[in-house]
Amino acid sequence: MRFHVYDPAEGHRLAHDPLNAIVAPRPIGWIGSRDAEGRNNLAPFSFFNLFNYIPPILGFCSLGWKDSVRNVAATGCFTWNLCTEALAEAMNASSAAVPPEVDEFALAGVTALVGEAVAAPRVAESPVSFECRLTQMIRLTDAAGAEIDAWLALGQAVRIHIDERLVADGRFDTVAARPLLRGGGAADYFTISASAKRILHRPG
């Protein structure tokens, strides 16, 4: 094999940064929040994932101190909403760079449901939503310890909503949910299919 080798600090020398194409596909952090004045916010984050089972901890990272992290820091809560293939256009619409007073739920044409356990709205049309309480807000640093303009919000899911049609024999049907996943490039997304499924049991 021949390798394209580079030090990120010196640039990748490619037409597009390969990082988000290599670490892919990734679940989308479709985050619902509300500011201190009670205004709703909805935004997708491609830096998102689940980090722990018990208690369930998930997190998203914002490149810049954007409305979502500002709201979460102020109120201590947020929701995560599963973005499905059917909700792709709505999710994309909610990514628009608009002032804080603009309600992205309305902009995306989706319904904001008041959280039952936290004071943050969730997407009514999403088949799965997690209501989360903030556990940590971490400003990222580089290897030298210098702070960078990136903020990791970690939250504990305290209430989870799952469309019962996606539960069969006690298992969540990932394929039936048709989650939309973020790939590389400026606008690449993927879905999951049954034909791509492979079962690998842990050894021992």
Rosetta silent file (secondary structure, phi, psi, omega in degrees, C-alpha in Angstrom):
SEQUENCE: MRFHVYDPAEGHRLAHDPLNAIVAPRPIGWIGSRDAEGRNNLAPFSFFNLFNYIPPILGFCSLGWKDSVRNVAATGCFTWNLCTEALAEAMNASSAAVPPEVDEFALAGVTALVGEAVAAPRVAESPVSFECRLTQMIRLTDAAGAEIDAWLALGQAVRIHIDERLVADGRFDTVAARPLLRGGGAADYFTISASAKRILHRPG
SCORE:     score description
SCORE:     0.000 S_00000001
   1 L     0.000  143.122  172.040    0.000    0.000    0.000 S_00000001
   2 L  -107.767  136.499 -174.950    1.052    3.540   -0.664 S_00000001
   3 L  -113.256  141.045  167.708   -0.147    6.117    1.871 S_00000001
   4 L   -84.961  113.195 -174.650   -1.023    9.787    1.634 S_00000001
   5 L  -114.328  134.726  177.200    0.723   11.062    4.769 S_00000001
   6 L  -155.438  156.754  171.501    0.348   14.510    6.298 S_00000001
   7 L   -97.893  120.040 -176.003    0.498   16.389    9.584 S_00000001
   8 H   -51.622  -33.173 -179.350   -2.893   18.109   10.097 S_00000001
   9 H   -65.055  -20.618 -178.480   -1.200   21.265   11.400 S_00000001
  10 H  -103.300    0.841  179.038    0.466   21.652    8.007 S_00000001
  11 L    97.860  153.014 -174.635   -2.630   20.937    5.887 S_00000001
  12 L   -91.658  -13.893  177.283   -3.959   17.851    4.141 S_00000001
  13 L    62.296   25.253  176.711   -3.013   18.859    0.560 S_00000001
  14 L  -118.981  168.303 -179.843   -6.298   17.492   -0.773 S_00000001
  15 L   -65.090  -33.100 -179.956   -9.292   19.206   -2.345 S_00000001
  16 L  -138.040  146.880  177.222  -11.356   18.518    0.804 S_00000001
  17 L   -60.138  123.591 -175.106  -10.462   17.675    4.399 S_00000001
  18 L   -80.917   -9.546 -172.025  -10.740   13.863    4.565 S_00000001
  19 H   -55.123  -51.133 -175.746  -11.444   13.603    8.311 S_00000001
  20 H   -77.086   -7.356  172.392  -15.238   13.670    8.191 S_00000001
  21 H   -90.028  -28.515  179.468  -15.216   11.287    5.227 S_00000001
  22 H   -78.134  -48.080  178.912  -12.959    8.811    7.030 S_00000001
  23 L   -87.338   78.666 -171.737  -14.822    8.869   10.358 S_00000001
  24 L  -158.172  157.357   -5.362  -18.143    8.088    8.729 S_00000001
  25 L   -78.515  160.301 -178.861  -20.978    7.602    8.662 S_00000001
  26 E  -122.789  144.929  174.312  -21.895    9.317   11.924 S_00000001
  27 E   -64.564  152.926 -178.579  -25.259    9.702   13.654 S_00000001
  28 L   -94.402  128.900  174.510  -26.686   13.196   13.488 S_00000001
  29 E   -87.093   91.355  179.385  -27.090   15.158   16.700 S_00000001
  30 E   -91.033  100.955 -166.131  -30.416   16.870   16.016 S_00000001
  31 E  -104.450  123.705  174.886  -30.525   18.984   19.149 S_00000001
  32 E  -100.071  135.783  179.025  -33.554   20.768   20.547 S_00000001
  33 E  -148.552  172.674  178.930  -33.019   23.509   23.106 S_00000001
  34 E  -141.879  136.359 -178.901  -34.651   26.596   24.553 S_00000001
  35 L   -82.621  178.079 -175.939  -32.964   29.810   25.613 S_00000001
  36 L   -64.155  -21.267  178.150  -33.430   31.640   28.905 S_00000001
  37 L   -90.331   -0.140  177.745  -36.173   33.747   27.294 S_00000001
  38 L    88.765   14.600  179.590  -38.122   30.651   26.262 S_00000001
  39 L   -89.264  134.105 -177.336  -37.295   30.745   22.535 S_00000001
  40 E   -78.197  149.789  176.292  -36.939   27.377   20.809 S_00000001
  41 E  -140.707  142.163  177.757  -33.884   26.276   18.872 S_00000001
  42 E  -140.720  125.804 -177.176  -33.285   23.214   16.696 S_00000001
  43 E  -150.572  143.654  177.143  -29.960   22.420   15.036 S_00000001
  44 E   -93.181  142.116  177.396  -28.118   19.394   13.586 S_00000001
  45 E  -128.168  130.409 -179.607  -24.568   18.514   14.648 S_00000001
  46 L   -86.850  -14.593  172.853  -22.396   15.991   12.812 S_00000001
  47 L   -95.464   91.508 -173.806  -20.056   15.642   15.796 S_00000001
  48 E  -154.057  147.008  171.416  -22.365   13.571   17.994 S_00000001
  49 E  -172.840  173.552  174.935  -22.529   10.161   19.623 S_00000001
  50 E   -95.144  136.987 -174.538  -23.539    7.965   22.574 S_00000001
  51 E  -120.499  -13.417 -178.039  -20.805    7.471   25.186 S_00000001
  52 E  -156.949  149.150  178.201  -22.255    5.402   28.039 S_00000001
  53 L   -82.756  -61.227 -173.339  -25.045    2.906   28.795 S_00000001
  54 L  -124.902  109.342   -5.292  -25.864    3.372   32.502 S_00000001
  55 L   -74.854  157.864  179.283  -26.583    6.163   32.914 S_00000001
  56 L   -69.057  117.644  179.786  -27.072    6.888   29.213 S_00000001
  57 E  -117.151  128.484  175.293  -24.700    9.722   28.322 S_00000001
  58 E  -132.190  163.391 -177.373  -24.614   11.315   24.879 S_00000001
  59 E  -155.528  157.844  175.647  -22.956   14.403   23.561 S_00000001
  60 E  -134.509  151.602 -179.334  -22.554   16.828   20.707 S_00000001
  61 E  -117.830  129.106  178.994  -19.746   19.195   19.853 S_00000001
  62 E  -103.935  127.122  175.032  -20.312   22.701   18.516 S_00000001
  63 E   -85.161   94.091 -172.854  -17.576   24.386   16.504 S_00000001
  64 L   107.872  153.426 -179.504  -18.046   27.842   17.993 S_00000001
  65 L   -80.870   77.935 -174.773  -20.204   29.102   20.851 S_00000001
  66 L   -87.731  176.753 -175.806  -23.445   28.746   18.900 S_00000001
  67 H   -54.959  -41.484 -175.789  -27.066   29.102   20.026 S_00000001
  68 H   -60.852  -51.447 -178.869  -27.412   25.433   20.991 S_00000001
  69 H   -69.618  -32.392  176.036  -24.507   25.325   23.436 S_00000001
  70 H   -62.449  -44.516  179.457  -25.385   28.763   24.746 S_00000001
  71 H   -65.498  -43.978 -178.609  -28.918   27.572   25.462 S_00000001
  72 H   -64.269  -40.838  178.688  -27.782   24.297   27.021 S_00000001
  73 H   -64.036  -35.396 -177.430  -25.289   26.100   29.253 S_00000001
  74 H   -77.525  -36.508 -172.949  -28.013   28.528   30.374 S_00000001
  75 H  -106.584  -18.335  178.411  -30.823   26.005   30.967 S_00000001
  76 L    77.314   20.740 -179.459  -28.949   22.784   31.726 S_00000001
  77 E  -157.307  164.106  175.169  -30.892   20.604   29.306 S_00000001
  78 E  -163.794  170.827  171.694  -31.496   19.605   25.684 S_00000001
  79 E  -121.160  148.864  168.247  -33.185   16.943   23.578 S_00000001
  80 E  -111.237  135.646 -176.628  -31.727   14.655   20.959 S_00000001
  81 E  -125.974  127.085 -178.923  -34.062   13.681   18.130 S_00000001
  82 L   -65.172  122.747  175.734  -33.441   10.846   15.695 S_00000001
  83 L   -90.786  119.769 -179.926  -33.156   12.209   12.167 S_00000001
  84 E  -102.811  171.028  178.016  -34.644    9.737    9.710 S_00000001
  85 H   -57.159  -38.280 -179.361  -34.563    9.599    5.938 S_00000001
  86 H   -68.446  -22.041 -177.798  -38.081   11.062    5.883 S_00000001
  87 H  -101.437   11.596 -175.738  -36.928   14.019    7.994 S_00000001
  88 H   -57.490  -47.455 -177.379  -33.835   14.797    5.912 S_00000001
  89 H   -66.471  -38.468  178.433  -35.175   18.001    4.364 S_00000001
  90 H   -65.163  -44.044  178.142  -36.475   19.264    7.709 S_00000001
  91 H   -59.602  -44.766 -178.995  -33.118   18.561    9.355 S_00000001
  92 H   -63.781  -39.421  178.554  -31.301   20.362    6.571 S_00000001
  93 H   -62.998  -34.649 -178.143  -33.632   23.358    6.849 S_00000001
  94 L   -74.163   -7.313  179.046  -32.894   23.594   10.572 S_00000001
  95 L   -85.551   -1.875 -177.820  -29.171   23.991    9.809 S_00000001
  96 L   -60.582  141.137  177.524  -29.702   27.493    8.397 S_00000001
  97 L   -82.199   99.544 -176.884  -27.606   30.228    9.990 S_00000001
  98 L  -128.140  161.686  179.343  -30.330   32.450   11.437 S_00000001
  99 L   -63.395  159.742 -177.229  -30.553   34.859   14.403 S_00000001
 100 L   -58.530  -27.395 -177.516  -31.368   33.451   17.871 S_00000001
 101 L   -77.088   -9.279  179.325  -34.928   34.753   17.750 S_00000001
 102 L   -82.735  128.883  179.181  -35.768   32.538   14.745 S_00000001
 103 L   -86.667  108.775 -177.982  -37.510   29.294   15.713 S_00000001
 104 H   -70.893  -20.197  173.461  -35.904   26.523   13.651 S_00000001
 105 H   -60.975  -48.247  178.911  -38.742   24.139   14.503 S_00000001
 106 H   -66.636  -40.681 -179.383  -41.059   26.441   12.540 S_00000001
 107 H   -60.794  -37.417 -178.601  -38.402   27.048    9.891 S_00000001
 108 H   -86.168   -9.145 -179.952  -38.063   23.282    9.356 S_00000001
 109 L    74.614   28.954  177.032  -41.820   22.682    9.410 S_00000001
 110 L  -116.054  164.143 -174.480  -41.724   20.327   12.387 S_00000001
 111 L   -97.285  130.434  176.638  -43.668   20.401   15.636 S_00000001
 112 E   -89.917  120.419  175.061  -42.052   21.333   18.948 S_00000001
 113 E  -101.850  134.927  178.347  -43.317   19.244   21.847 S_00000001
 114 L   -65.370  133.480  178.602  -42.689   20.489   25.360 S_00000001
 115 L   -62.104  144.579  179.198  -40.315   18.192   27.205 S_00000001
 116 L   -86.081  -33.635 -176.593  -41.882   16.072   29.927 S_00000001
 117 L  -110.082  -19.074  179.487  -38.761   15.741   32.088 S_00000001
 118 L  -134.731  161.215 -178.150  -36.695   18.737   30.938 S_00000001
 119 L   -90.956   54.342  176.604  -37.439   22.270   29.798 S_00000001
 120 L  -138.812  142.915 -177.626  -36.346   21.707   26.208 S_00000001
 121 L   -81.783  151.233  174.668  -38.518   20.925   23.180 S_00000001
 122 E  -118.885  165.627 -177.850  -38.381   17.720   21.155 S_00000001
 123 E   -87.252  115.157 -177.351  -39.399   17.010   17.550 S_00000001
 124 L   -61.233  -33.710 -176.167  -42.876   15.467   17.457 S_00000001
 125 L   -79.507  -11.356  179.528  -42.256   13.901   14.048 S_00000001
 126 L   -78.898  135.728 -178.551  -39.092   12.102   15.147 S_00000001
 127 L   -74.899  -13.242  178.059  -39.656    8.425   16.070 S_00000001
 128 E  -141.319  131.490  174.789  -37.082    8.608   18.879 S_00000001
 129 E  -138.607  141.096  174.513  -36.259   11.453   21.251 S_00000001
 130 E  -112.539  129.529  172.082  -34.054   11.639   24.325 S_00000001
 131 E   -95.716  123.520 -169.938  -34.677   14.271   26.985 S_00000001
 132 E  -124.590  144.004  171.544  -31.297   15.098   28.498 S_00000001
 133 E  -105.641  134.420 -178.916  -29.884   16.972   31.456 S_00000001
 134 E   -61.271  131.010  175.158  -26.475   18.564   30.998 S_00000001
 135 E  -107.497  -37.174  179.176  -23.709   16.751   32.857 S_00000001
 136 E  -150.089  142.151  169.253  -20.646   18.532   31.478 S_00000001
 137 E  -120.585  112.253 -171.049  -19.843   21.426   29.160 S_00000001
 138 E  -117.047  124.587  171.650  -16.252   21.020   28.062 S_00000001
 139 E   -84.378  125.876 -177.444  -14.195   23.446   26.025 S_00000001
 140 E   -72.994  152.629  176.009  -11.800   21.383   23.910 S_00000001
 141 E  -128.158  161.424  175.196   -8.059   21.971   23.944 S_00000001
 142 L   -87.358 -176.812 -175.439   -5.253   20.985   21.623 S_00000001
 143 L   -63.854  -22.146  179.096   -2.336   18.723   22.572 S_00000001
 144 L   -88.175   -2.384  179.922   -0.452   21.712   24.007 S_00000001
 145 L    90.751    2.523  179.473   -3.369   22.554   26.283 S_00000001
 146 L   -77.851  134.858  179.414   -4.465   25.646   24.363 S_00000001
 147 E   -68.276  141.112  175.156   -8.228   26.203   24.283 S_00000001
 148 E  -118.521  165.073 -175.358   -9.924   25.970   20.893 S_00000001
 149 E   -85.396   62.807  178.892  -13.299   27.296   19.795 S_00000001
 150 E  -143.513  135.431 -171.046  -15.101   23.961   20.131 S_00000001
 151 E  -129.048  121.536 -179.756  -17.540   22.985   22.896 S_00000001
 152 E   -99.650  116.344  176.763  -18.588   19.464   23.894 S_00000001
 153 E  -101.951  119.973  177.704  -21.956   19.254   25.659 S_00000001
 154 E  -108.464  136.602 -178.340  -22.561   15.959   27.447 S_00000001
 155 E  -138.708  149.449  176.386  -26.000   15.077   28.755 S_00000001
 156 E   -95.578  125.095  177.215  -27.721   12.270   30.616 S_00000001
 157 E   -72.690  117.703 -178.508  -30.892   10.959   28.989 S_00000001
 158 E  -105.968  -13.993  172.281  -33.526   11.051   31.726 S_00000001
 159 E  -150.103  134.308 -177.436  -36.527   10.223   29.540 S_00000001
 160 E  -124.451  132.829  179.563  -36.582    8.372   26.208 S_00000001
 161 E  -113.001  123.691  179.684  -39.442    8.288   23.692 S_00000001
 162 E  -128.497  127.731  174.441  -39.549    5.459   21.108 S_00000001
 163 L   -60.254  120.864 -175.294  -42.242    4.919   18.494 S_00000001
 164 H   -61.567  -20.997  178.542  -43.642    1.488   19.431 S_00000001
 165 H   -68.062  -15.766 -179.609  -43.847    0.521   15.754 S_00000001
 166 H   -96.751    5.970  178.406  -40.045    0.344   15.762 S_00000001
 167 E  -111.234  121.822  179.453  -39.912   -2.205   18.584 S_00000001
 168 E  -134.431  127.682 -179.882  -40.244   -5.884   17.637 S_00000001
 169 L    54.428   37.570  177.271  -39.643   -8.845   19.948 S_00000001
 170 L    77.443    8.537 -178.983  -38.153   -6.511   22.532 S_00000001
 171 E  -122.769  142.098  173.970  -35.605   -5.063   20.106 S_00000001
 172 E   -75.801  130.884 -177.575  -35.379   -1.683   18.435 S_00000001
 173 L   -92.132   94.612 -176.767  -35.430   -2.136   14.642 S_00000001
 174 H   -61.338  -41.899 -178.552  -32.650    0.113   13.404 S_00000001
 175 H   -63.044  -43.679 -178.810  -33.263   -0.665    9.739 S_00000001
 176 H   -65.215  -28.472  179.856  -36.977    0.123    9.994 S_00000001
 177 H   -70.795  -22.746  179.788  -36.198    3.468   11.619 S_00000001
 178 L    53.668   54.290  179.462  -34.231    4.516    8.512 S_00000001
 179 E   -64.974  142.803  176.070  -31.765    6.762   10.380 S_00000001
 180 L   -93.761  132.814 -174.881  -29.975    9.363    8.295 S_00000001
 181 E  -121.221  145.663 -177.606  -26.214    9.370    8.822 S_00000001
 182 E   -86.627  132.144  176.950  -23.611   12.008    8.073 S_00000001
 183 L  -113.167 -158.994 -179.026  -20.833   11.167    5.646 S_00000001
 184 L   -82.094  177.433  179.613  -17.941   13.088    4.171 S_00000001
 185 L    75.306 -178.673 -175.881  -17.990   16.200    2.035 S_00000001
 186 L   -77.632  -21.339 -172.046  -20.208   19.221    2.398 S_00000001
 187 L  -148.992   29.648 -176.233  -23.506   17.441    1.801 S_00000001
 188 L   -94.908  128.441  178.329  -23.091   13.648    1.906 S_00000001
 189 E  -133.422  156.703 -177.210  -25.575   11.522    3.864 S_00000001
 190 E  -136.214  163.427  173.385  -26.218    7.783    4.099 S_00000001
 191 L  -126.767  172.404 -179.672  -28.878    5.364    5.300 S_00000001
 192 L  -105.208  138.613  177.524  -28.812    1.825    6.740 S_00000001
 193 L  -126.226  155.114  179.004  -30.104   -1.187    4.829 S_00000001
 194 H   -63.083  -32.333 -178.150  -30.785   -4.788    5.855 S_00000001
 195 H   -67.451  -21.234 -179.711  -28.453   -6.011    3.106 S_00000001
 196 H   -89.365   -2.550 -177.405  -25.539   -4.226    4.791 S_00000001
 197 L   -71.811  138.359  176.513  -26.103   -5.965    8.115 S_00000001
 198 L  -140.679  133.201 -178.182  -23.386   -8.280    9.415 S_00000001
 199 L  -104.497  122.958  178.579  -23.450  -10.120   12.745 S_00000001
 200 L  -129.990  111.878  177.578  -20.171  -10.548   14.636 S_00000001
 201 L   -83.485  145.207  178.084  -20.256  -12.008   18.135 S_00000001
 202 L   -64.581  139.999  177.937  -17.485  -11.147   20.545 S_00000001
 203 L   -68.128  148.841  177.815  -14.939  -13.949   20.959 S_00000001
 204 L    81.941    0.000    0.000  -14.968  -15.870   24.227 S_00000001
